[in-house]
Amino acid sequence: MSSFEPRTSIHELGDDFYDAVEPADFNLVGVRYFDEDLAKDIGLNLTDHQVVDYFLHFKPLEGSLPEPLALRYHGHQFRHYNPDIGDGRGFLFAQCEHEEKLLDFGTKGSGTTPFSRSGDGRLTLLGGVREALATTHLHAMGVNTSRTLALIETDEALQRHDEPSPTRAAVMTRLSHSHIRFGTFQRQAFFGKTENLEALVQYCIRHFYAGATNVAEFYDKVVKASADTVASWMAAGFVHGVMNTDNMNITGESFDYGPYRFLPYLEPGFTAAYFDHNGLYAFGRQPDAMGWNLAQLAQSLSLITEDAPLIASLENFADHYQAALNAHVLRRLGVTSKGAATDNAFIQTTFQLLKDSQTPWPQFWHDWHGGAGRADSLQAEAYEGQAWTDWATDYAQFEPVSAPPEMDRAASLLYEEIGALWQPIAENDDWSGFEAKLTDLSHPV
């Protein structure tokens, strides 16, 4: 059994990187989600009372941070630079070491901070439900994602323009490998604090990229990790929705699931955020958006290192992305690689066929996993025709490495499904559908 190993590593950076804050004073309504297995995995064997103490009232975890810290950062939000942001409704609550990884406990909805601006620092219960569902589904599909640890409902009634109000409130805690964003670097560069930039790079090398020996090598690893993350989103049919630089983690881990969506069908222009009027972060534009964000990080790092190696790493982003996309798509299909050239051609054909045929996205991956080509599929008729016959012939050359799923339907998390899960919660406080869906989403296909 693991033992909890608390850390205070963030203190290595100093006061220019955070502000000490106090959590809001919440009244308990109920613990709506707690990942007991995840907690035990990192050595936290907690009673129900302790769950409330730590993740509602934020009693300090012994040996970790004595007080919560709201981290300072800037960011490009829909390509417009914003120097007035930071942890506005969350904070870094604690840190621990697990399997040689530094993990951060980050909150959402835990109260106002110096960066809240006009916000109330709160989280709607629906927002917390959506994040717990997203992280469960993405983790099962092999995406490098934060994990939702706790979601606790409070007794506040919140006013929101995008939800029927008043709406129920909650506070959430997620577990992440790093709370450092691209925007953390941008803030120090904005103020010309090169010593802080150097210190931040060294912190990241120490705790996240031990193999790097300098700024350029650190950046190269961030490029590779980021390419892998966005490739995994594309294979999962996931649209992040708000790919601002303050939402990009330097470890490549995706987090902060606000207006996300999963594809019902492959549509490159499919967007997640109702306010993304120009489709900047549409499904098909996510790789380009990640490349643009990495360029902003390189610009910040150029204050402390030569441009040439940064540019070289950025120019390799497309190749890293393609290799990662191949790996994630073949993993989702449960088959082995046939070499880069064959893989590239097959995956391009697959995505084009899915777009042209408008075959339901979640069911496709379920039906063909492990070479199955399920004749009993709920959409078997969708695979009729010469284009699918040719595709199946190409697919047959890939050797299966995992068994086809036993269930006859695909695990999915479409927008309409979340609404259907939320309705009984909102009307009757019935959580049975939510709990069943979490179990369903734990299956990768």
N, C-alpha and C positions, 0 to 999 in steps of 0.2 A: 504494500500500500504506500502511495506517495505521501510525503510529508510536505507541508506548506513551507515554501522558502521565500519569505518576504524580502523585498528590496526597496531602496530609496534612490535608485540610480538617477532619476531625473534631477536630483539636487546637484549633480555634477555640473549642470549647465548654468545654474545661478539665476538671480532675480530678473535678468533681462528677458527671460523666456516664459515667465508665468507670474500669476498673481494668486496669492492665497485667498480662498473664499470660504464662505459658510454655506452649507446646504440649506434649502428651505425647510421649514418646520411642517412636516406632512402628517396627516392622520390616515391611518390604515383602513382601507376597505377590504382588500384581499390580495394575497399572492396569486397572481394569475398565471405565472410561468416561472419555473426555476429549473435549470438544467442540473439536476443533482449529479448525474454521471460526470459532467464536465467539471463541476466543483470538486468532486472526489478525485478526479484525475489529477488536479493540481494540488491535492492535499487538504482541501477544505471539507471536513465532515461536520456539517452544521445542523443544528436543531432548527425547528420552525421559528423559534424565537430569535435565534441568531441571524437567520436569513433576513428578518425584519430589521434587526439592529444594524446589520451591515449595509443592506441594500435599500432601505427606506430612510433610516435615520443617519446612515453613514458614520456609524461608530468606527474609529480607525482600526484597521486590521493590525494586530500586534506585530511590531517590527517593521511595518511599512510606513507610508506617509502619515505624519501626525495631523495633517490638515489637507483638505482637497486643494488642488491647484488648477486654475483656469489657464490654459496655455495661450500664449500670444502668437498670432500669425496674421498674415495678409493673404490676398488671393485674387486671381482673376476670376470674376464671376460672369459667365457668358462673354468672355474675352475683354471685360472691362475691369481695370485694376481697382481694387477696393482696399484701402488701408485702415478701414474702420471695423474690422472683424476680428474674431478670436473665439474662444469657447464661450458662446453666449447663453446656452442653456444646458451646459454640461461641464464636467471637469474631470481631471485625472484623480481618481480616488485612491488607488493603491497600485503597487507593482509587485510582481513575484518572478521567480526563476523556475522554469519547468523544462526539463529535458534540454538544458543548455540554451533555452530561449528566454529572453526577457519579455514578460507579458504585462500589459497595462490594463487596469480596470477603468474603463471610461463610462461616463454616465450621459444620459439624455433626459431632459426634463427635471433636473435636480435643483432648479432655482436660478435666479438672476446672478449675473457676474458683471464685472466692469465692461464687458463687451456685449451686453444684452440689448443695448440701444433702446428701442421702444418695445421690445418683446417682453413677455412675462416669464420667460425661462422655463416654461412648462411643456409637457408632451401630452398629446391626446392618447387615450387608451387605444384607439384604433391605430394610431401611428405605431405604438409599441407592438400591437398584434401583427401588423404588417411586417415589421422588422424581424420579429421572431420567426414568422413563416419564411421570409426571404432567406435568412441565414441558414435555417434548417435545410431548405431546398438546395441552395447553392453549395453548401458544404457537402451534401450527398452527391452532387454532380461534379465534385472535384475542383470547385473554385476556391481560390485562396481568399477566405473571407473571415471577417470578425465573427465571433460567436455570441449569441444572446445568452446571457447568464441568468438574469432575473428581470421580471416585469411585475411591478407591484402597483395595484390601483390605489389612488388616493381619493379623498372626498371632495375635491374641487370640481367646479363646473366651469369649463373653459369656453371662451368665445372664439370661434374660428370662421373665416369667410369661406373656407373650402370644405366644411363639415356642417351638418345641421347642428345648430347651437341653441342652448348650452350643451356641450359634449363632455364625456367622462375623461378623467385625467389619470396619468400614470407616471411613474418614474422607472427608468430602465437602466440596467448595467450591462455593458458588453465587455467581452474579453478580446483584446487585440494584441498582435505582435507589432508594437510601436504605436505611439500617439503623435508621431512626428509627420508633418505634412509637407508637401512642396512649398506651401505658403509659409511654413516656419522659416525656411531659408529666404523666401522672398522678403519677409519683414526685416531680417537682419541686413539684407542687401539694400533695401530701400533706405535704411538709415546709414548705410555705408559702414556698418560695424564688421569689418573684416576679421577682427579677432574673435568675435562671436560666431561668425561663419566657420572659421577654422575649428573652434571648439565644438560646434554642432556636427561638423563632418566627423571629427574624432569620436564623438559620442556615438554616432551612428555606426562607425566602423567597429568600435569596441563592442557594441551590443547587438548589431544586426548583420554586419558584413565583415566578419573577422578576417577574411582572406584578402581584403583590400589593404594596400599600403599607402595610398595617397588619394587626393581628391579625384583625380581622373579615374582611378580604378573603382572608387566608390560609385561615381556617377555611372560607369559602365554597368555595374551590377544593378543599379536602380533601373537603368534602361531595360535590361534583360528581364528583371522581375516584373516591370510594368507591361512589357510586351506579352509576357505569359498571362498576366491577369486579364488584359483586354481580349486576348485570344480565348481564354476560358469563358468569358462572357459571351463571345460570339458562338462558341460551341454549345453553350447552355441556352441560347436564345434569350439572353438577358439584356435589358436596356437600363442602364444606371439612372439616367434621367438628368443628373446634375454633375457633370464631369468638370467642375471648377477645380482650380489648383489647390484650394483649401480642402478639397475632398479627396485628394490623392495622397496615399500613404507611401512613404519612402521604401517600405518593405514590399510594396506591390499588393499588400492585402487590401481588398475592397471593404468598405464600411459605410455607415451612415445612409441607410436605405429610406429615402424619402419618397419621391414620386417615381418609383421603379415600375417596370412592367416586364412580363415574359411574353414572347411572341406567340400569338395564336397560329399565325402563318408567317412564312418568311417574307417580310416587306422591308427593304432597306430604309425606307423613309419613316418607319414606325417610331413614334416618340413616346416618352413616358411622362414628361412634365407638360401640363396644360399651358404653362407659360413659355414653353420653348417654341415660340411662334415660327421661327425660321428653321426648325429642325436641326439646330447646331449639334445636338447630342442624340440624333436619331440612331437607330440600331446600326445602319451601315456606315455611319460616320464616326463611330466610336474609336476605331484604330487611329484615324487622323487626329481626333481630339486628344488622344493620349500622346501622340507624337508632338502636338502643339504644346501640351502641358510640360512635356519633358524639355522642350526648347526653352520654356520659361525658367525651369530649374537650372538648365545650363547657363542661362544668362546670369542668374544669381551667383552661381559657382565661378563664373568667369572673373569675378573680383578677386579670387584667391588662387587661380591656376591659369595655365595657358589655354587658349581657345581651341587649338588644333585637336587635342585628344578628346575634348568634349564633342566637337563637331564630328569626329570620326565615330564615336560611340552612337551619336544620334543618327548618323547616316546608316548605321547597322540595324536600326530599330525595325525596319521593314522585314529584313531577313529573319531577325529573331521572332517577329510576330508570325511570319509564315510557318516557321518551324514549330512554334508553339501551337498554332492553329491546327496543323496536321496532327500533332500529338494528341491534342484534346478531342478533336473530332473522331480519330480512330479509337481513342479510349472510350468515348461515349458509344461508339459502335461495337466495342468489344472485340476488335481485331488488331492484327499486327501490321507494322509498316512494311511497305514493299520498296522503300527507298524514296528519296525526296522527289524525284521527277514524277514517279508514278503516283505518289501520294498527292502532290500538288494538283495534278491533272484530275484525279478522281474527286478531290474535295471541291475543286472549282465546278466540276460537272454536277456534283451533289447539290451544292448551294443553288446553282442555276436552275436545276430541275425542281427543287423545292419552291423556288420563287415562281417559276412558270406554272407549275401545277397547282400551287396554293394548297398543297397537302398539309393537313393539320400537323403542326410542328411537334408537339409533345409525343403524339402517337407514333410518328415516324421513327423516332429514336428507340422507342420501346419495341416496335415491331421488327426492326432489323438488327437489334443488338445480338451480338454473338453469331451473326450469319443466319438469323432465324427466318426472316421473310415470312412472317406468320400468316398462314392461310386462314387462321381463325380471327384475324384482326378485326376490330370494329370498323376499320376503313379499308378492308382488303380490295374493294373495288377501285380505290384511289390509285392502286399500283398497276392498273391495267394499261395497255398501250405499248407501242414500240419503244418509246423513250424509257419507260421503266424496265422493259425487257432488256434493253441494252445496258442500262445502269446496273441491273441485277447481275448481268454477265460480268461486268467489270468488278463488281463488288465481290463476286465469288472467288476472285484470285487472292483475296485477303484472308489469311488464316484466323479463325476465331481463337481467342484466348480466354474467353469467359462464357459461361452458359447463358442461353436466352432466359429472360424472366419468366417465372411461372404464372404470374398474374396476367389477366387478359386485357388490362387497361394501363395506361401510362399515368404516372404521378405528374400532376400539373398544378400550376399556380397562376391561372389567368385572372385578369382584373375582376371579371364577373364572379369568379369563385370566392374571392376575398369578400366581396359584398354579400354573397350568400352566407358566408360564415359569420359575418359581423351582425347580420340582422337578428338572429336568435339571441346573440349576446346583448345587443342593444335593447331588445324588446322584453326578453325573459331571463336575462342573465344565464343563458344556457351555453356552457362552454364545451359541450360534448363534441360538436362539429369541429371546433378549433383543435381539440385534443386528438381527434381521429385524423384530422388533416396533417398534423405534425408527424404522426406515425406513418402515414401514407408518404409524406415527402421525404422521409428518412431513407426510402428506397431510391437509388440513383436513376433507375430507368422505369 
